Every structure is written in structure tokens, then in C-alpha cells.
Amino acid sequence: GKLRALAVTGTVRSPSMPDVPTLAEAGIQNAESGSWVGLLAPAGTPKEIVDKIAASVKQVVVMPDVKKQLIEQGAIPVGNTPQQFAAIIAQDRKRYAKIIADNHLSAD
């Protein structure tokens, strides 16, 4: 048999499936969900070291062969700044805290 993708859960279309709409484009609002992969450093790591690692990662994810492999795996290579990544983490924490509170969820 065949499978047909109906939508992707991210906020943008997947580069590996550009013809598949997002949930929002398919008419389902406020249902986005995604994942991310990133590097974190211990608190107190000097800014110069964090910035150097971030710059190196950004150089790697835009290399054509690396970018191609990531896209083939369904990832969207970004290479954010540390500040942009921190904002994503903060936004996700806020979003999931609301979902947990609204649904009275616990880890029991």
C-alpha cells in the first residue's frame, strides 16, 4: 500500500516534503508541534566560548553535504545564535507549562 502525508506538525513546510502543507495551512490552528536539537553549555561558560561554538556549528550546518543529510532526515538546519536558541527554549517551556497546567497533568 501507499501512505499519503496529510500535514506536517511544524510551523513551516518540511524541505524533505515541500508539497505537504502545515497543519495551519490544512485548516487546523494552534496545533503546531516540533522538535529541535541544540547544544547547551554549563551555566557560567564564558560568552566567548559559547559564541565560538555557535559560530562553528553554524558553519557546519550550512555545508552543502551536511545540510543535504539533515534535510533528508527531515530536519531543518538552522544554526541559531545562542540568544535565539534561548528564546525558543523559553517559548517552549511557557507553552508546555500552560498545557500541563490546563490539563492538570503530573509526573506521578
C-alpha positions in Angstrom: 0.0 0.0 0.0 0.9 3.7 -0.1 0.9 6.3 2.6 0.0 9.9 1.9 1.2 12.6 4.2 -1.7 14.9 5.1 0.2 17.6 7.0 3.4 18.4 8.9 3.2 19.5 12.5 5.8 22.3 12.3 5.2 26.0 11.6 6.8 25.7 8.2 6.7 23.1 5.5 9.4 20.4 5.6 12.1 20.8 3.0 12.0 17.0 2.5 8.2 17.1 1.7 7.6 20.6 0.3 4.2 19.7 -1.2 2.8 18.7 2.2 1.1 21.6 4.0 1.5 22.5 7.6 -1.4 21.8 10.0 -2.3 25.5 9.9 -2.4 25.5 6.1 -4.6 22.4 6.3 -7.1 24.4 8.5 -6.0 23.1 11.9 -5.0 26.1 14.0 -2.9 26.2 17.2 -1.8 22.5 16.9 1.9 23.0 15.9 4.4 20.8 17.5 8.0 20.3 16.6 11.3 19.3 18.0 14.8 20.8 18.0 18.3 19.7 18.6 20.8 22.0 20.1 23.9 22.3 22.2 23.8 23.6 25.8 26.7 24.6 27.9 27.1 24.7 31.7 26.0 27.9 33.4 28.8 30.3 33.7 30.5 29.2 30.5 32.3 32.3 29.1 30.4 34.1 26.4 33.4 34.0 24.1 33.4 30.2 24.2 29.7 29.9 23.7 29.9 32.3 20.7 32.8 30.4 19.2 31.0 27.1 19.4 27.8 28.6 18.0 29.7 30.1 15.0 31.4 26.7 14.4 28.0 24.9 14.5 26.5 27.5 12.1 29.4 26.9 9.6 28.8 23.1 9.7 25.0 23.1 9.3 25.3 25.2 6.1 27.8 22.9 4.5 26.1 21.5 1.4 26.7 17.9 2.3 25.7 18.3 5.9 22.6 20.4 5.0 21.5 17.8 2.5 21.8 15.0 5.0 19.9 16.9 7.6 17.1 17.7 5.2 16.9 14.1 4.0 16.4 13.1 7.7 13.5 15.6 8.0 15.4 18.3 9.9 15.5 22.0 9.1 19.1 23.1 9.5 19.2 26.5 11.3 22.3 27.4 13.2 20.7 30.0 15.6 22.5 32.4 17.8 22.7 31.4 21.5 20.1 34.2 22.1 17.7 32.9 19.5 18.0 29.3 20.9 17.4 30.6 24.4 14.2 32.3 23.2 13.0 29.1 21.6 13.6 27.1 24.8 11.8 29.8 26.9 8.9 29.8 24.5 8.6 26.0 24.6 8.8 26.0 28.4 5.9 28.6 28.6 3.8 26.7 26.0 4.2 23.3 27.7 3.7 24.7 31.2 0.3 26.0 30.1 -0.6 22.7 28.5 0.4 20.8 31.7 -1.5 23.3 33.9 -4.6 23.4 31.7 -4.8 19.6 31.7 -3.9 19.1 35.3 -1.0 16.8 34.3 1.6 15.5 36.7 4.5 13.1 36.6 3.1 10.8 39.2 
